[in-house]
Amino acid sequence: MTREQAAILRLVLVCAAWAIGQLLALGVPLPGADFVIPAAFAAGVYIVTEGLARPRSSPDAKYWRGRRLDDDERGPRRWN
């Protein structure tokens, strides 16, 4: 999954959580519940889906974002 696809999926999930929160807030007679409950649901989904498109680290990874991983501490260190 690319970062763009993950961002769109995350947006759809947050919107769905907002809609579910709106439905649940219909039965709550408290003032402000029509905003607070959906916002809490959306924020929760946003936090849970934070690492959706992050690469998983594997022990045999040699490249990340097109650059070679230097696990070797013997040679000179590069800044780039």
TACOR-V937040 format. One record per helix or strand of 3 or more residues. SS is the DSSP state (2 for helix, 1 for strand). FROM is the first residue (numbers start at 1). TO is the last residue. If there is no record, write none. Layout:
ss=SS from=FROM to=TO
ss=SS from=FROM to=TO
//
This chain:
ss=2 from=3 to=25
ss=2 from=33 to=48
//
